[in-house]
Amino acid sequence: MAAQPYDEPPRRADPADERGDQPPPRSRSRSESRTLSNQETMVSDAPRRSRRRGQGGPPGPPEPPVKKGGGGGRRGWRRFVPSWKIVVAGVVVLTAGMFGMIMVAYANVPVPTTVQAEATAQQSTIYYNDGKTEIARLGMPRKSVEINQMADSVKDAAIAIENDTFYEDSGISFSGMARSVWMTATGQQLQGASTITQQMARGYYDGLSQEVSIERKIKEIFVAVKLDDTLTKDEILRNYLNTVNFGRAYGVEAAARAYFGKRMTAAKLSPEQGAYLAARIQQPAWEPDAPGLKYRFNQTVKRMAELWPEKYGQLPQTAKFPKTRKTTTSNSLGGDRGYMVKQVLNELESRGLTRDEVESGGYKIVSTFDRKLMKAARQAMKTTMQGMSKEFHGGLAAVNPKNGRVLAFYGGDNYINDPWNEAFESKKQAASAFKPYVLAAWLQAGYSLSSYVPGNETVPKELPGQQKGGITNSHNVGRAVDVVKATAQSVNTAFVSMAFALPNRLDDVKNLVVAAGFNEQDMTKDIQEHHYQFAIGSAPVTPVEQAAGYSIFANAGKYTRYHVVQKVEQNGQVAYPEQQLSKSVIDPGVAADSTVAMAQVLRNGTAAGKGLGNRPAAGKTGTNNDENGAWFVGYTPQISTAVGFYREQCRTGNGKVVPPLHSNCPITPKGKASKKYNLNNPYTTPFEVSLGFEGAGPPTIAWQRFMLAAHEGKPVEQFPERAEIGTPENIVPSPSPTPTKTPENPFDDGENPFDDETGDDPDCLIGCDGDTGDEPTTDDPPPADDGFPEADDPDVAGGETGTDTRAGEPGPVNGRLEDQ
């Protein structure tokens, strides 16, 4: 076919060609436009082809080619499913990331080193002075022991029921977790998911809380794995069994005692007993014979036999559910125990050892209390107070004067009902039992027992600060009396005048008693309020202060601060030694001569006939105004004891007297709940009233009973001889008998020299000039005294009489104010 001319219009394509399977050739316009040089591009005049089929005109361009196999790619939901290659790659990346995060987290979890205080907390025990007899146990019932002090049976039992792969696992058990899930789902869970290592980690170390959370569990797993690498299996098991809660006690050693007797130890546990304790770990609150506990006990025995058939193969057939101790329902602080524990804790706290530390420190605390003497004190007071109502209160304290140890006391009937300790907490006016301190100050100033002091009125008659009428006596002992008789007969005017005659007056007395253990603030305040009544016992003191104070007379002038703790040990070492703070308060000669005077109180004074038989003793009575309080304080070279009584009535707002409730005035009617009455608005208020007896009565009787019992089996020790210290200082002239007329020389008047007539009275031999001999002499015997002062002799503050004036009610006071 000949070539077409260049400018010939293009030929129209055959429609048949357009229907073929091959795409049409490209338009020539573009190719021709590329061949034209410097000429205008040619544009075809032919009409455009329609883009829609079936509507006339030429057909549109062909569809893209279709791949064989029926389709052009994924359609519908398949478009969103990633390729398996992408999935695998993602899993690999995610796993690697998670593994990396786990490794970072694991690396950042430190191995715990700080032990929980509760995990190692051990109870402390307070003992009597023998260091063997227990008074009470305080705090966490736990005692840690080494692994070799635990029987194999209890170790094996714990492993069998709690973590049977303990010796093989790495601190965690995936099989145990799976088994726990299955058993929980089927209702037969016997074993928790946590291993012994995990349980030990959260119960022994700080940093792992007990909350239920994924974060805590993951951290626990990390810690358990690290601990398994750090500690040996025996160390882990030891910490676990010393920490775990067994119900009545924490730790296997204390649990052995709690369930199987005081003499039982963890090393002595039988296989049955070991299985019993291990069975309790899951549910410590189970009753001793709960059905669930019995079932778990049987399962523990079975697992022990399966794991160690050579040791426990026959155990399932022979094991019997063990019998346990019955728990006591009585309070461990009942009776005297609570009072003793309270005083021990108070003293330790004053030395910096708090109660919380005591209850968790595992201390062995040896007190100064003598068990026999504590019983004797209770017996003496209870016998003496028999028949008295609950309005009467009494306290007794006994101190070893050589070292200040409180040997015994009576603080109340039962600490649970009445925690107030009469011996240590009841501060009452000392009354005439205070006078020996004035005597000691007098002798220490250089004056002697041979001095004569006023017997019927003070010198000066009106003392500074005293009201009109001054201080008097309840009985007449004459114008002048020596110091020994003044002490034996408790002469108020004598001791007030002696205090006034001291170089520094009342300050000398105050300084002496402060050195002997009395509260300086209390003494200073009392002098400001009561002035010279201070010399006859207006200051408040406790029985234990008086017992310790009198030790200066029994121990050659030395005072040792009273205390109730001998020593405190921890882990076999002395943590707190005994505090024996001693000092010399008066000279030994002063102590000896003071004792000479006070010995007469029990021989022929206000407490005559109430001594200790052939055993030397000395002391002093005391009775407050209107017999609102009564004392006897006495001693031997071995023991100094003080006994004090007082009485309180419980009165309502309208004056009605209500019986006490357990020796206490009820806060609410009959102690029942009340909307009207409370601590700020009590139902009754205590008022001190007359005892109806004096210091020479029940106080001296109780003292005598106790001292006789306390000295049983003790050697008889003598007091030092009279020292005759000082020189006489007569505040008043010494009395002397009226001189009798000397008969004339019978030979001067030739009278019969053997005529015994001497004036008008032939029977008169001496004093026939009319002298009655009423003036006392140094040899005059004391007034007849049966040991009980008369009812109108308030030997308080020495026996002076006075008007009862309650606080807030001003009035004349002849002796001193009643203690409120």
Phi, psi and omega in degrees: 000132183291149179294143180279146177298152185299320186266013180282137179297147182294152181278143178289136181289149179286129179301331181295327179292326182292337182272001180287174182281343182270148180292149180292157178292156180295156176297142181284346187302319182290320181291322180290324181295331180286336183272341180285138180241122178054029178236159180291136179296138182273136177242133184287144177269357184293146180294152179289151177275140181292145179274352181246142180274152175080010181236031176079167182077176182290151181289157180285183180292155183289158177289158176298156182294144180255132180289151177289150181107001171085057168160159178250054178099181183287138178239156176070219186293339182295338180297337185265355179273122182288163179292149181299332178295321179293320179299312181299317180297319180295317179298317180299315181295316181296317179297316179298320180295315180296318178299319178296318179296319179297317181295322177295315179297317179299317181294329183275351177274115183282157173287122184294141178235338182274122181271139177298140178299323181292333184289327181252002180299129179233142181291151176257155181236133177257131183243160168292179187292350176279351179073008182237322184274122184284142170262311181196158173248137183236139172090203186296121179285080181213144172219117182281139178226165179280164184297328180282356175260013177245135179296146178301329184298317182286327176293315180295321181295317180297318179294318183298319187264338184256327186194082187288350177257021187307315185282348181253329186283170183258027180106340176226158182224107179291324178294324177295322178297315180296318180296322179297318178298315181296314182292325176295318181294327182264002176077021182232038184292124176242344188221132180283170181282336183281139175282172176299322179297317178296316179298319178295320182299314183280340180265346187249322186256153173285157175104344178247111181283173178262007182291155178265106180203156180295319181300315180295320182293318179296317179296321179298319179297314179301313182297319181297318180296317180292320179295325179296330177280334186269318185256156173281163179297323179294323179293319178296314181294322178298310180299322181295309184287340175276348186253325192296150180273124178253008179106280179282343183205163175254135181088145188291328181294310179293325179294324178299319178290318185294325185260333189234011173118154184296334182269355180282145175230168179296332181287341184261001185295135177280168177303320179295317180292322176297318178295324179298313181294319179296325180293337182280344187301319183293321181228083183298336184278359179304143171295156185304333181234034180295142179304319179298324179292320179296319179297315181292327175300314180297320178294324178295314179299317180298315181292325177298318179294324181289321183279323182229071184298329181292334181261321188235022184301324181266359186299318180302330181276334186254339187293135174240143180299123187292151171272140182243164178294147173280138178284141179277139180268347181286145180286134183293346180256012180289163180065225182281339187303314182300321179296318180294315180299317181300315181291323177296314180295322178298317181292318180295323179295325177294341178261005175099004179255105186284167179296320179300320180291323177297317185288348181237355188269351181065041183274149168255111186251116179260116181274178177264358187285132176265121186300317180297317182287330175297318177294321180295321179296315178298315182297317181297316183286317181295321179294317181292324183271002179300130182093346176277149178284173180288357174288339182272136180234139179219146178225146179224140176220136179234131185233141171283113186292342182280335184223000177080006181285132175280110184280323183198162174199162170235115184253345182163174185283319184204120183299327183296318182273331185217086185286356179290126182264106184298324185288329184252340189243338183277106177265116179231158180300134185290338182057212185292347175292356177270341187301327179303333178289325174294318176302315180296319178295323178297311179292322179295333179282355177104007179263158188249172176292340183278001179290150177255132185234162185297136180252348181229344175204155184285158175234112000290164184295321176248115183269151179303130176087349182271150179284167182300136183104335174061207183250133183232183178246162179269346180219153185269123177244010180100172184290324182225147181211146178283168188294326180296313180292324178299325178287313182298323183262004175054060185273113183297312185299328180293313186284327175294318179293323177297318179297321180292330183276352179294154181306317180248017176054231187295335179297326178296320178291315181299315181298325180292314183289329175295319176295335179269016170103359181279156182289120185296321180296318178297318181293316180298316180297320182292322177297319179296326183273320190246354176054237187282355170294341175304325183290341181243023165099034178277347183283145180278136179217163176254161176304319183290327176295320179292317179298319179287324180297319180291350179295339178294333178278327183275343187235044173056036174089359182266141177242131173243126183304130181293145181205164185238004181239125176277311179196160177232123180247149175219124182055039177080359180249146179286115180268323179225108180283172180291140177261107178242084181270105184247153176202157179270123182260318179226163179290151178304322178295324177296317178297319181295315182288328175296320179295322177303315181293317183286338176295331180290339178299320181275345180270307183216020181256213186291343178238037183301139176082006182242034178276201185245038178071231182275005178269123180301137178209157179214158181179189182208137175275168175198136179220131180281169176308137178056023177057037178284346177204152182214144185225156155216129177236123182212170187203161166238177176298342183261326187219138173244128187227138177236138178231130179228144178231149168206171184223137179231132172261143178261116183241140176279179181298332180265011176092001180289134179271126183243138179298144177294158176248109185054046178070007179241147175289126185295136177283325178235160179304120180058019178075010181271164181300141182213140176277338185271320187251144178201189182299327179278341178223073186290152179291321179229160178230138181283140175229129178284134181228175185295139176286327186088006176211169184247181182298331179284354180270237183308321179301315180291323179296315178297319178300313181298316180298315181294314185295324177297318179290321184291334183264003178300128180083356180267146177293152177279120179251140182266150172284159175297156177291160178300132185269343182054044182286150175079182179236153180299137176229096184276111176289326174236158181300144179293138180287151177215144181292149178295126183296138177270157182289131179281127181300146178288161180297116183297340182278348182286325185250006176077008179286158178297117183295344180261010177288120184265013175282134182228065178107210185289328183259109183292343181268357183276126180252325183226138177070036184281001178274010178106355178291129181268349179070029181287336181293134180290151175237172180294341181260356180301133175289155179292161178302150178306130185214123180269010179095349179241109177304156182297161184297334181266013179257086178285083186296030179269141190049034168102354178110013180282154177268158180186170179271132179289115181236113179280160179303133178089356178240092183296147179182167181293142178233120180274327179254274177202168184293144174293139177288126179264000000 
